[in-house]
Every structure is written in structure tokens, then in C-alpha cells.
Amino acid sequence: MSNTPFKQKNPRPVVVYDDAGNPVFNGRPLRPLGYEQMSVPVGSATMFPTVPDGASVVLVKVETAAVRYRDDGTDPTATVGMPLLPGETLVYDAVMSDIRFSGQAAGAVANVAFYGPAV
């Protein structure tokens, strides 16, 4: 057996905080641009209501009930899409207008925080 630590080939992107409390994503300093809480109804593809100018990273934390998302041009449903359970957080850094959410059960809520490059 080797004592070499396991190295993940493609590390998962993560938001951390520097010593001053500023968010950093994959080594890039960020600044907060806004926050929203959105309802995610069952059977309806929901997009972010407002994306602030300059947003390049978004954190989506699910509350209350599970949701599903897709960002490939097809709307998710209650049974099709990538699942996010209550308490899970999605870090998304692709085209904000492409991602859509659908609740898996009534009452799903998502807390959304937008970030952009630090000035």
C-alpha cells in the first residue's frame, strides 16, 4: 500500500473564504452581487428571476423540498434532471440564463447568491 494521498483528478469547484472573509472561487477572488429567494413550483421550469450584471458564479441552496435542474436547453420535471436535496448547495459558473429548476414536491424554495469578479 502506498502512503501517497489520494488526488482527485478533477476537483469539484468550491467557494471558500480568505482571511478577510472575502469569497474565493477556484482561486479567483469574488464580490457579492445579490441575493434572492425563489419558489420552485412542481411542473414549472423556473429560471433565476434577476441575474445581476457581472455575475459569474451563483450559489443555489435548496430548502424545504428537493428540486431538479437542467442547463442543456430542456426543461426539468419533477422526475427528470439533476436532483438537489434540501440542504444541498449547487455552485454554478456557466451561462446563467441556461439553468432551469423544477420542484419535486410542493413548497420547494431555493436561496440564491450571485458573485462576480472582485474589483
C-alpha positions as a Markdown table, in Angstrom:
| # | Residue | x | y | z |
|---|---|---|---|---|
| 1 | Met | 0.0 | 0.0 | 0.0 |
| 2 | Ser | 1.1 | 3.5 | -0.8 |
| 3 | Asn | 1.2 | 6.3 | 1.6 |
| 4 | Thr | 0.5 | 8.8 | -1.2 |
| 5 | Pro | -2.6 | 10.8 | -0.5 |
| 6 | Phe | -5.4 | 10.4 | -3.0 |
| 7 | Lys | -5.6 | 13.2 | -5.5 |
| 8 | Gln | -8.9 | 13.9 | -7.2 |
| 9 | Lys | -8.4 | 14.2 | -11.0 |
| 10 | Asn | -11.0 | 17.0 | -11.5 |
| 11 | Pro | -11.6 | 18.7 | -8.1 |
| 12 | Arg | -15.1 | 20.0 | -7.5 |
| 13 | Pro | -15.3 | 23.8 | -7.8 |
| 14 | Val | -15.8 | 25.3 | -4.3 |
| 15 | Val | -16.3 | 28.7 | -2.8 |
| 16 | Val | -14.1 | 29.4 | 0.2 |
| 17 | Tyr | -13.3 | 32.5 | 2.2 |
| 18 | Asp | -10.0 | 34.2 | 2.6 |
| 19 | Asp | -8.6 | 35.5 | 5.9 |
| 20 | Ala | -10.5 | 38.8 | 5.4 |
| 21 | Gly | -13.8 | 36.9 | 4.9 |
| 22 | Asn | -14.0 | 37.6 | 1.1 |
| 23 | Pro | -15.3 | 34.8 | -1.1 |
| 24 | Val | -12.9 | 33.0 | -3.4 |
| 25 | Phe | -13.9 | 30.5 | -6.2 |
| 26 | Asn | -11.2 | 28.2 | -7.6 |
| 27 | Gly | -8.6 | 30.7 | -6.6 |
| 28 | Arg | -10.5 | 33.7 | -8.1 |
| 29 | Pro | -11.5 | 36.5 | -5.6 |
| 30 | Leu | -15.2 | 37.3 | -5.8 |
| 31 | Arg | -17.5 | 40.0 | -4.6 |
| 32 | Pro | -21.2 | 39.5 | -3.7 |
| 33 | Leu | -23.6 | 40.9 | -6.3 |
| 34 | Gly | -27.0 | 40.0 | -4.8 |
| 35 | Tyr | -29.3 | 37.5 | -3.2 |
| 36 | Glu | -32.8 | 36.2 | -3.9 |
| 37 | Gln | -35.1 | 33.6 | -2.5 |
| 38 | Met | -37.2 | 31.9 | -5.2 |
| 39 | Ser | -40.1 | 29.5 | -5.1 |
| 40 | Val | -39.6 | 26.4 | -7.3 |
| 41 | Pro | -43.0 | 25.0 | -8.1 |
| 42 | Val | -43.7 | 21.5 | -9.3 |
| 43 | Gly | -44.2 | 21.1 | -13.0 |
| 44 | Ser | -42.9 | 24.5 | -14.0 |
| 45 | Ala | -39.4 | 25.3 | -15.2 |
| 46 | Thr | -38.2 | 28.2 | -13.2 |
| 47 | Met | -35.3 | 30.5 | -14.1 |
| 48 | Phe | -33.4 | 33.0 | -11.9 |
| 49 | Pro | -35.8 | 36.0 | -11.7 |
| 50 | Thr | -32.9 | 38.5 | -11.9 |
| 51 | Val | -29.3 | 38.0 | -12.7 |
| 52 | Pro | -27.1 | 40.9 | -11.6 |
| 53 | Asp | -24.8 | 42.4 | -14.3 |
| 54 | Gly | -21.3 | 40.8 | -14.0 |
| 55 | Ala | -22.5 | 37.7 | -12.2 |
| 56 | Ser | -20.1 | 34.8 | -13.0 |
| 57 | Val | -20.8 | 32.4 | -10.1 |
| 58 | Val | -24.1 | 31.6 | -8.3 |
| 59 | Leu | -24.7 | 29.5 | -5.2 |
| 60 | Val | -28.1 | 27.8 | -5.0 |
| 61 | Lys | -29.0 | 26.3 | -1.6 |
| 62 | Val | -32.2 | 24.3 | -1.6 |
| 63 | Glu | -34.7 | 24.4 | 1.4 |
| 64 | Thr | -37.9 | 22.6 | 2.3 |
| 65 | Ala | -38.3 | 20.2 | -0.7 |
| 66 | Ala | -36.0 | 18.7 | -3.4 |
| 67 | Val | -35.6 | 20.3 | -6.8 |
| 68 | Arg | -34.2 | 19.2 | -10.2 |
| 69 | Tyr | -32.2 | 21.3 | -12.6 |
| 70 | Arg | -31.1 | 21.2 | -16.2 |
| 71 | Asp | -28.9 | 23.6 | -18.2 |
| 72 | Asp | -29.0 | 21.9 | -21.6 |
| 73 | Gly | -32.0 | 23.7 | -23.2 |
| 74 | Thr | -34.5 | 21.2 | -21.9 |
| 75 | Asp | -36.8 | 21.9 | -19.0 |
| 76 | Pro | -36.5 | 19.7 | -15.9 |
| 77 | Thr | -39.5 | 18.0 | -14.5 |
| 78 | Ala | -40.3 | 16.5 | -11.0 |
| 79 | Thr | -38.7 | 13.3 | -12.2 |
| 80 | Val | -36.1 | 14.3 | -14.8 |
| 81 | Gly | -33.0 | 16.4 | -14.3 |
| 82 | Met | -30.1 | 16.7 | -11.8 |
| 83 | Pro | -31.5 | 16.4 | -8.2 |
| 84 | Leu | -30.7 | 18.7 | -5.4 |
| 85 | Leu | -31.9 | 17.7 | -1.9 |
| 86 | Pro | -32.9 | 20.1 | 0.8 |
| 87 | Gly | -29.7 | 21.4 | 2.4 |
| 88 | Glu | -27.5 | 20.8 | -0.7 |
| 89 | Thr | -25.8 | 23.6 | -2.5 |
| 90 | Leu | -25.1 | 23.9 | -6.2 |
| 91 | Val | -22.1 | 26.1 | -7.3 |
| 92 | Tyr | -22.8 | 27.1 | -10.9 |
| 93 | Asp | -20.4 | 29.0 | -13.1 |
| 94 | Ala | -21.8 | 28.6 | -16.6 |
| 95 | Val | -24.4 | 30.6 | -18.6 |
| 96 | Met | -26.9 | 31.8 | -16.0 |
| 97 | Ser | -29.8 | 32.1 | -18.5 |
| 98 | Asp | -29.5 | 28.4 | -19.4 |
| 99 | Ile | -30.3 | 26.9 | -16.0 |
| 100 | Arg | -33.8 | 26.0 | -15.0 |
| 101 | Phe | -35.3 | 24.4 | -11.9 |
| 102 | Ser | -38.4 | 22.3 | -11.1 |
| 103 | Gly | -39.7 | 21.3 | -7.7 |
| 104 | Gln | -40.0 | 17.6 | -6.9 |
| 105 | Ala | -42.7 | 18.4 | -4.2 |
| 106 | Ala | -44.8 | 21.4 | -3.3 |
| 107 | Gly | -43.2 | 24.2 | -1.3 |
| 108 | Ala | -39.6 | 24.0 | -2.7 |
| 109 | Val | -37.6 | 27.1 | -2.1 |
| 110 | Ala | -34.1 | 28.0 | -3.3 |
| 111 | Asn | -31.8 | 30.6 | -1.8 |
| 112 | Val | -29.6 | 32.2 | -4.5 |
| 113 | Ala | -26.4 | 34.2 | -4.0 |
| 114 | Phe | -24.7 | 35.8 | -7.0 |
| 115 | Tyr | -21.0 | 36.7 | -7.2 |
| 116 | Gly | -18.8 | 38.4 | -9.7 |
| 117 | Pro | -15.0 | 39.1 | -10.0 |
| 118 | Ala | -13.6 | 41.2 | -7.3 |
| 119 | Val | -12.8 | 44.7 | -8.4 |
